[in-house]
Amino acid sequence: MATFDDTIVALSSGRPPAAVAVVRSSGPHAFAAAERIAGDLPPPRQASLRRLIDPADGALIDEALVLRFDAPHSATGENIVEYQCHGGRATVDALISMLRREPGVRLAEPGEFTRRALANGRIDLTEAEGLADLLVAETELQRRSAAARAGGALRRRLDEWRERLLELAARAEVAIDYTDEHDEGIEQDLRPEIAQLAAQMAGLIDAPRVEPLRDGIRAVIAGPPNAGKSSLINALAQTERAIVTPISGTTRDVIEVPLAIGGLPFVLVDTAGLRDTDDAVEAIGVARAHQENRAADILLWLGSEYDAPSRPGLILLHAKADLGGVASARALAVSTVTMQGVDELIKRLVVEAKSLLPQLDQIALDRRQHDLLAGANEALGRAANLRDHVLIAEELRTAREAIDRISGRAGVEELLEALFARFCLGK
C-alpha cells in the first residue's frame, strides 16, 4: 500500500450553487483537521450533524453532516472525512479554505482521489479507466458499459487469467527441474490447457471495442459534390448544422455532428464532395474526405454504386429521390424534402451500429487493453505449440506481464497523467 504524507481536499459534488455540497478530504491529517473544525467525529460510516467552527476566530461556517471512513476501508484506502454542507458558493469556499489552513492539507489535483485509490490497491487501472468513462457517459449503453468496467468486471476476468497463468508457469517450472523419461505427461497436460486459455482470451479480443461506444459511431456521409450530403446531415440531426446551397463544392472541410440515434452514440460526419479540382482549398477538403471515408465505422454513400468503395458498413443511398432518377436495387431511396426513406435509414444505422458496439453488460476493451491482451494471446499461441518447458515458461511469463500491464500492476506510470487529467477536481 502506498503512503502519502499530505492530505488532499476538494469539492466532490457539482459546482455551487446547489442545495447540498459534498467536500471530501483524504489522507493522514484528515481526522485531525476535522476534529479541530467539527469536534469529536462520529463512529465510522455514521453521519452526524456537526457545527463547523473556524479555529482561527471561532466563527460558525455552517452546520453539516460529517462522515468518517477509516483506512483501509475507504474509497482511497486512506482516512477520509466527508462534509455534506449547504451548497452556497461562499459556504463551500470558506470550508475548503479553512481545511487548507490545517497542517499538511492541500487542494487535490484532478483525479487525485482515484489515483490514491489505485495506488492503495482499492481499484486497478481498468476500473479507473472505466470510472473515467462513467463520468462522461451520455447514453444508457455508455453508462452500463463503463459501470461494468468501473465495477471490476474486467479486473475479475484478468485476475482469473493471471492466476491460471501462474499455475501453468509453476507446473512448467516443475517440469524444467524434474525432466526425465516419466515427465512426458506434464508436457502433454500443459499445451491443451494453454490453448484453452488462449481461446478464452480470443473471445474478448474479438468482441466489439469500447472506442465506438465511448466516442460515438462515426457515420461518414460521402459522395460527389452537390449530392445532398449536407442536407442529409441536417435531416438526421434535425437541425441546420451544415451549409446547404445549390453550388457544387460548398462543403470544404469536415463537419462533425455528435448525437444519439435510438439511444446509441453517433458522430455524423459531413465531407467535401469527391472530385478532381484545381482549387487548393477544396483539394485539401477532398483529401480529408478520403481520410474520413477510410476511418468510417459506417459509410453512407450518395454517389453511383459503381464508384462506391468496397468495405464493411457501407450503406448505398439514392439521394434526392423526390427528383426521380434511376436507383440501384441495393440503394435506399431518401429525400430530405419529403423525408422519404429517412426513418428507414435511421433503422439501418441503428442495426449497423449495434453490430459494432458491445452488448449490454458485455466487457469491452479499449485499444490499450486490446493490444496488450492480444500480445498475451499471441504468447500463449506460441506456448501451445512448443515442447521445450523452458520456452513455454518464458511465453507464459510474457503473457502474465501483458496482463499485469492491463491491470496496472506494472509499467503504466506514463499513462497515469493522461488518464487522471480526464477526471474532475474532487474525484
MOURZI-V61166 format. One record per pair of residues at least 6 apart in sequence whose C-alpha atoms are under 7 Angstrom apart, sorted by the first residue. I is the first residue (numbers start at 1). J is the second residue. D is the distance in Angstrom with one decimal. If there is no record, write none. Layout:
i:j:d
I:J:D
I:J:D
This chain:
i:j:d
1:119:6.8
1:120:4.7
1:121:6.7
2:119:5.7
2:120:5.3
4:27:7.0
5:28:6.7
6:27:6.2
6:28:6.7
6:104:5.1
6:105:6.0
7:25:6.8
7:26:5.4
7:27:4.1
7:28:6.0
7:29:5.7
7:30:6.3
7:104:5.9
7:105:4.6
7:106:6.3
8:25:5.5
8:26:5.4
8:27:6.4
8:105:5.7
8:106:5.1
8:107:5.5
8:108:4.9
9:24:5.6
9:25:4.2
9:26:6.6
9:106:6.2
9:107:5.0
9:108:5.4
10:23:5.8
10:24:5.7
10:25:6.7
10:96:7.0
10:107:6.0
10:108:5.7
10:425:6.6
10:426:4.9
11:22:6.0
11:23:4.4
11:24:6.3
11:426:5.2
12:22:5.5
12:23:5.6
12:24:6.2
12:426:4.1
12:427:6.2
13:21:5.7
13:22:5.3
16:87:5.7
16:88:5.7
16:89:5.1
17:87:5.4
17:88:4.8
17:89:5.6
18:87:4.5
18:88:6.3
19:86:6.0
19:87:5.0
20:84:6.5
20:85:5.7
20:86:4.7
20:87:4.4
21:84:5.7
21:85:5.4
21:86:5.8
21:87:4.5
22:82:6.6
22:83:5.6
22:84:4.6
22:85:6.4
23:82:5.7
23:83:5.1
23:84:6.6
24:81:5.9
24:82:4.5
24:83:6.4
25:80:5.6
25:81:5.4
25:82:6.4
26:78:6.2
26:79:5.7
26:80:4.4
26:81:6.6
27:78:5.5
27:79:5.5
27:80:6.6
28:79:6.3
29:104:6.5
29:105:7.0
30:79:6.4
30:80:6.2
30:81:6.2
31:81:6.8
33:99:6.7
33:102:6.0
35:41:6.4
36:55:6.6
37:52:5.4
37:53:5.2
37:54:6.1
37:55:6.4
38:50:5.8
38:51:5.9
38:52:4.9
38:53:6.5
42:48:6.1
42:67:6.8
42:68:7.0
44:68:5.1
44:69:5.3
44:70:6.4
45:67:6.0
45:68:5.8
45:69:5.8
46:67:5.9
47:65:5.9
47:66:5.5
47:67:4.8
48:65:5.3
48:66:5.5
48:67:6.8
49:63:6.8
49:64:5.6
49:65:4.4
49:66:6.3
50:63:5.7
50:64:5.5
50:65:6.1
50:66:6.5
51:62:6.1
51:63:4.5
51:64:6.5
52:60:6.0
52:61:5.5
52:62:5.4
52:63:5.9
53:59:5.6
53:60:4.7
53:61:5.8
54:60:6.4
54:61:6.6
54:98:6.7
61:91:6.8
61:95:7.0
62:85:6.9
63:85:6.7
64:83:6.3
64:84:5.4
64:85:4.5
65:83:5.8
65:84:5.0
65:85:6.6
66:82:5.8
66:83:4.8
66:84:6.4
67:81:5.7
67:82:5.2
67:83:6.7
68:80:5.8
68:81:4.5
68:82:6.5
69:79:5.8
69:80:5.0
69:81:6.4
70:78:6.8
70:79:4.8
70:80:6.6
71:77:5.2
71:78:4.4
71:79:4.7
72:78:5.6
74:80:6.8
75:117:6.3
75:122:6.9
76:113:6.2
76:114:6.7
76:116:5.5
76:117:3.9
76:120:6.9
76:122:6.5
77:117:6.0
77:120:5.8
77:122:6.3
99:105:6.8
100:106:5.2
100:107:6.8
108:425:6.6
109:425:5.9
110:420:6.4
110:421:6.1
110:423:5.5
110:424:5.1
110:425:3.9
110:426:6.6
110:427:6.9
111:420:4.8
111:421:6.7
111:423:4.7
111:424:6.0
111:425:6.1
111:426:6.8
111:427:5.0
112:427:6.7
113:427:5.5
114:128:7.0
114:427:6.1
117:123:6.0
118:124:5.6
118:125:6.8
124:407:5.6
124:408:6.1
125:407:5.0
125:408:4.9
126:149:6.6
126:154:6.8
126:155:6.5
126:406:6.9
126:407:5.6
127:149:5.5
127:150:4.1
127:151:6.5
127:152:5.7
128:150:6.4
130:146:4.8
130:147:6.6
130:149:4.8
130:150:4.3
131:146:6.6
131:150:4.9
132:422:6.6
132:423:6.3
133:146:5.6
134:143:5.7
134:146:5.0
134:147:6.2
137:143:5.2
139:263:6.3
139:264:6.7
139:265:6.9
141:360:6.7
142:213:6.1
142:214:6.5
144:360:6.8
144:361:6.2
145:360:6.9
145:361:5.8
145:362:6.9
148:361:6.3
149:363:7.0
153:363:6.9
154:363:6.4
155:407:6.8
158:403:6.7
162:400:6.2
162:403:6.8
165:396:6.4
165:400:6.4
168:190:6.9
169:393:5.5
169:396:6.1
172:389:5.6
172:392:7.0
172:393:5.7
173:393:6.8
175:183:6.9
175:186:6.7
175:389:6.6
176:389:5.9
176:390:6.4
187:387:6.9
191:384:4.7
192:384:7.0
194:380:6.2
194:384:5.7
195:380:6.9
195:381:6.7
195:384:5.6
198:377:5.4
198:380:5.8
198:381:6.6
201:377:6.4
202:377:6.9
205:370:6.1
205:374:6.5
208:356:5.7
208:357:5.4
208:358:5.2
208:364:6.5
209:357:7.0
209:358:6.8
209:364:5.2
209:365:5.1
209:366:5.8
210:364:5.3
210:365:5.6
210:366:5.1
211:366:6.1
212:357:6.6
213:265:6.6
213:357:6.1
216:265:4.5
216:266:4.3
216:267:5.5
217:265:6.2
217:266:4.5
217:267:5.8
217:297:6.1
217:353:6.7
218:266:6.0
218:267:4.9
218:268:6.1
218:269:6.9
218:296:5.4
218:297:5.2
218:298:6.3
219:266:6.9
219:267:6.1
219:268:5.0
219:269:6.1
219:296:6.1
219:297:6.1
219:298:4.6
219:299:5.8
219:300:7.0
220:268:6.0
220:269:4.6
220:270:6.3
220:292:6.9
220:293:6.4
220:296:5.8
220:298:6.3
220:299:5.0
220:300:6.0
221:229:6.0
221:269:6.0
221:270:5.5
221:271:6.6
221:299:6.1
221:300:4.7
221:301:6.2
222:229:6.7
222:271:6.2
222:273:7.0
222:300:6.1
222:301:5.2
222:302:6.1
223:273:5.8
223:274:5.9
223:301:5.6
223:302:4.9
223:303:4.7
224:273:4.4
224:274:4.7
224:275:6.4
224:303:5.9
225:248:5.3
225:249:5.6
225:273:3.9
225:274:6.3
226:246:6.8
226:247:7.0
226:248:5.0
226:249:7.0
227:302:6.2
227:319:6.8
228:319:6.5
228:320:6.8
229:270:6.6
230:242:5.4
230:243:6.7
230:244:6.0
230:270:6.3
231:244:6.3
231:336:6.4
232:336:6.2
233:268:6.9
233:270:6.7
234:240:5.2
234:241:5.8
234:242:6.4
235:336:6.2
249:272:6.7
249:273:6.1
251:271:6.5
251:272:4.9
252:272:4.9
252:282:5.4
252:285:4.7
253:271:6.3
253:272:6.1
253:285:4.9
254:269:6.6
254:270:5.8
254:271:5.0
255:269:5.6
255:270:5.0
255:271:6.7
256:267:6.2
256:268:5.7
256:269:4.7
256:270:6.5
257:267:5.4
257:268:5.0
257:269:6.4
258:266:5.7
258:267:4.2
258:268:6.2
259:265:6.1
259:266:5.5
259:267:6.3
260:266:5.8
262:350:6.6
271:289:5.2
272:285:5.5
272:286:5.4
272:289:5.8
273:286:6.6
274:286:5.7
277:283:6.1
293:299:6.7
297:313:6.4
298:313:4.6
298:314:6.0
299:313:6.1
299:314:4.9
299:315:6.1
300:314:6.2
300:315:4.9
300:316:6.1
300:317:6.8
301:308:6.6
301:315:6.2
301:316:5.0
301:317:5.8
302:316:6.6
302:317:5.1
302:318:6.2
302:319:6.0
305:316:7.0
313:352:6.8
316:330:6.7
316:331:4.6
316:332:6.3
317:331:4.8
317:332:4.7
317:333:5.9
317:334:6.8
318:327:5.8
318:331:5.6
318:332:5.7
318:333:4.5
318:334:6.1
319:333:6.1
319:334:5.1
319:335:6.0
320:334:6.3
320:335:4.8
320:336:7.0
321:333:5.6
321:334:5.4
321:335:5.1
322:335:5.8
322:338:7.0
332:341:7.0
333:341:5.9
334:340:5.1
334:341:4.5
334:342:6.0
335:341:6.7
358:364:6.3
369:406:5.6
372:402:5.5
372:406:6.6
373:402:6.5
373:403:6.6
375:402:6.9
376:398:6.7
376:399:4.0
376:402:5.6
376:403:7.0
377:399:6.9
379:395:5.2
379:396:6.9
379:398:6.5
379:399:5.7
380:395:6.5
380:396:6.6
380:399:6.7
383:392:4.9
383:395:5.8
386:392:6.4
404:410:5.6
405:411:5.9
405:412:6.5
